[in-house]
Amino acid sequence: TLEITESMLVDDLDKTLKLLNGLRQRNVSISIDDFGTGYSSLSYLYNLPVQTLKIDRTFTRPMDSSPKHGKIVQAIIQLAHQLGFATVTEGVESAQHVGLLRRFNCDFGQGYWFSRPQPVPEASRWLALHAPINTATRHSED
């Protein structure tokens, strides 16, 4: 997945579309990072070959004390789903955030609630212990 920021989109839309469509032809997923904080127009959403919107943490962090922030996150998630995009919410730091995002049907969360950033060796050990088994490569003796 390649993450692009909204601000990247405003420079040269035609050039950006050509580049992103070329990447999609190579099976690279495109995600708009920090959605809602840039200068882009909503019209970009139906012109770009995007699969995911990442909702910026500036909307997430105040959700537990500001219902308006929660409503913005919920609206972005609904819009994304109506356009066929997956959603990732950044800045998930509390059980309340997780509960709200589940209620809003957010697809993925990212933040300190799940884990703080880790050096590669620690992250590799964690993944070895917790990553799901890939059933496509698993052989059965049945």
C-alpha positions, 0 to 999 in steps of 0.5 A, a space after each residue: 500500500 502506498 500512502 499519499 497525502 491530500 496535499 500531494 494531490 493539489 499540485 498536478 492532478 493529471 500527472 498524479 492520476 496517471 502515476 496512481 493508475 500506473 501503480 494500480 495496474 501493478 497491484 499497488 493499493 493506494 491510501 489517502 493519508 491524514 484524510 480531512 486535514 489537507 486542501 483537497 476537494 471531495 471531487 478527488 475521491 471519485 477520480 482517484 484509484 484509491 482503496 483506503 482513507 486514513 482518518 487523521 488523529 486530529 479527529 480521533 484524539 478528541 472523540 472521547 470529550 467532543 461529540 462533534 469530532 466523533 460525528 466527523 469521524 463517523 461521517 468520513 467512515 460512512 462516506 468512505 464505505 459508500 464510495 467502496 473504500 476501506 477506512 483506517 483511523 489513526 490516533 487510537 489511544 483508548 478503549 473508548 476510541 476502540 468502542 466508538 470506531 467499532 460502532 462506526 464500523 471503521 475497518 482498521 485502527 492504528 495507534 498506541 492502544 494497539 502498540 507503541 512503535 517498535 524496533 524491527 527485532 521486537 516487531 518481528 518477534 511480536 508478529 511471529 507470535 501473534 500473526 494469523 496463520 496463512 491458511 492458503 499456504 497451510 497443507 492438510 493431511 486430510 
